[in-house]
Amino acid sequence: MLVYLRAAGASLVLDARGAYPVVVHWGRDLDDLNEPSLAALADAAVPAVPSSALDVPLRLSLLPTVAQGWSGRPAISGHRRDEGGSVPDLRLVQVQRSATAAVLDLKTKDGRLRLTTDIELTRQGVLRVRHRLRNEGADDFQLASLDVLLPVPTEASEILDFTGVWAYERRPQRTRVRDGLWSRESRHGRPGHNDAFLMMVGTPGFGFRSGRIWAAHLAWSGDKRSWVERHPLGHTVLGCGELLTPGEMRLAPGEQYATPWAVTAWSDSGIDGLSSRLHAWIRDIAPARRPAPVVLNTWEAVYFDHDADRLDRLVDLAAEVGVERFVLDDGWFTGRRDPRRALGDWYVDQDRWPAGLGPLVDRVHQRGMDFGLWVEPEMVSPDSRLARAHPEWVLGPSDSPTWRWQRVLDLTHPDAYAYVLQRLTALLTEYPIGYLKWDHNRDLLHEGATHRQTKAVYRLLAALRDAFAHLHIESCASGGARIDLGILPLVDRVWASDNNDPLERQRIQRWTSVLVPLEYLGGHLGDTTAHITGRASDLSFRLATALLGNAGVEWDLTRTTPNERADIARWIVRYKQLRHLLHTGTLVRADDDRLGRYLYGVVDAHGDCGVYVLATLAPPESGLPAPLRFPGLEPQRRYTVRPLPLGPPVRTVGEAAPAWLRSGGVTLPGRVLAEVGLPAPLLAPAQAMLYSAEADG
Ligand code: DGJ
């Protein structure tokens, strides 16, 4: 059978007529193709037979293995006791297809392994693939790896993926595709700060607005790998899958393992084209609970100093500037004075909070805000009542090293799981808590535990969401070490990084939002001098940086001036006005990175309006910087572009602003704004301006 899936300008052609399902095409939609044309295409795609190679053409199947002549990384490996290490030879037995999906059934010759591949091309053009492997033999099957591999054309010769460290997540890195394997592996038990995040491979120099790209992300919060491999014969594959440790996935007779979904997408309009498919799809399947309120988080405001008077003043000022949700961060539970102790003891600290959290929660509510609480349910401090009472609930040997003075709670232990669920349920029942900031501050580093632990976390999150329909959850992991499409459908917000320095934050948010829609992207207005980098920045730059996302404040407002608070209040009003646009529109980014600046924004679904940020990250390349070319507007429609004031005036150099800014705006067609652009203001480094674009009529 031939499978032809089409959606939103993308398509997949699969030749499922032989023993192995072969991807003939993944990329642009090929218009209407009838069955004979599809057959002709599939037949014509059979390659030549080169010298010193198999005597039959090497066609890349969905599960390439050595049995088919593929000497690259195989899509599956594993063994039984009565076999040596082996790569099972799975052959197609049945295909079902619909207009948008296909289900392929494969079996080994001896019938002991059965594999089902689910393929879906969503209406946004996102291609999802996963495998389900079932052991139908009479003895155990030890699965070593099962991955999703897709061929990409030779023109895809440049890779872009990510790395990073704590507070500097999602640093982009580019490399040329060469013969061999570019493989990124995460063994943190969470994706980690250096997560490859989205593995993109495309035409050389692809950018936000141009180039063809094929991209893959594994929707999984545990260990994983993604890679690009080019075989000397010229085949290039894009792959991803869960990273299993030896012995971790033993399938007893009748047991099944389902891979996480590989979420992939193709674009011929650069990274923005990928993001628009991915964001639209995520919004479809996992709409974040909205509207995303403006948060005040106490962490960088007070750290562990949970002094009632200080917090009361913070509550009052938060309400005064228009904050909608007050979040009490780390430090509220029994014995938690610093990060060295008490994780697991999820009872309100009686010394610091003699009357419980009630008075604080009441104050927050009386001032019209919602209350949120920090938790770190998957962890336990060795110095805690919990660890002392239940050492058997702590994962790994007792002498294994701690990380941030903490260990991991074994959530696969039914009693440990029940304890955490009970404690969280009790807190959520006792107090009207609208939001949990769910933290995860260490790598797991326990061989063989990650898969089940990750599943248990998903179960826990899902159970709480089911039980508390109003509850919002944020995924935080020492900042942005757990942001992936496995956890995203279970949460409403992600904490992109602990770094609130706007200069770093611009970069982190730019790249995190390649995958994550803005309504999920937590970003906070921090202190004048950033706590992590020690760098001072202007308020207007910090305000603009925290605006395009799910905005919040993480600053001790009791130390701010009335003028600063007035600016914050006006900024929050602006955020509330723009929130719907920001959280439902299309994210667009000009390719200005090499100019030391970003110009990016959001355009609404009908092309009626847009909002843009210009952020300067470095000194301009020339006295008169290149024009601002506003991407994403309807080419034929006329738009009025105006500056939107945001906080104190920005720092500029030179004698006069460009004419269009002096006159307060200009009206031009979208095509002109994108192709010719408007003269840029002479901003000093580390400044930002906001612009609106409104269509005529
Ligand atoms: C790490 C988080 O990323 C911070 O925002 C803060 O919540 C601390 N943990 C608290 O311990």
Residues whose N, C-alpha, C, O or C-beta is under 5 A from the ligand:
A	BS01	DGJ	W299 D329 D330 C476 A477 S478 G479 D498
